[in-house]
């Protein structure tokens, strides 16, 4: 039931639930990448950086770190060597950077890459990457979606790719527990109310800090930026 609901919310053809966001992300990558394949990413979240750094020695995947907020840097990376996956975290942890997903996805697709987006910090209420050109969304459900009552994650998007991830999940484990699925579904019932309040409160804090004499810079994207078809930094 949770998988059906999250597919509908994200606009995916299909979804599969995982025990955590990292289980979802790692399994989606393992289901696509083969030995020697290259990945382009800008990821800064510690667990994901560790995955990319350690896993590449086992699978011999080439990982190229690129500032994806700079599309010219992405273009250069795509031109340097053939790659298999473009992995985007948006908004990115910890500086909530916004990547122009539609432009980046088009550039990647023109080179034959699969585009995966981790949008854990926004969730489907604020941003729907599949509508912007992503092939898969691989995200955590432990934060806003499940309102911190239970850990979970999910992969959704094109049915064929989701089915591949599901097959790997059955092999490696990492399935979401039924009770966690129930708690997360309960969280979905109030998602719209909570996300509106989250965004309102965060904006007030950002405005306060921006005017504070001891604060040099505030990193906060207006939630409207992630809702636009072409995201812009606020």
Beta strands, then each sheet from edge to edge (+ up, - down):
strand 1: 14-18
strand 2: 38-41
strand 3: 62-65
strand 4: 85-89
strand 5: 114-118
strand 6: 136-140
strand 7: 153-157
sheet 1: 1+ 7- 6+ 5+ 4+ 2+ 3+
end
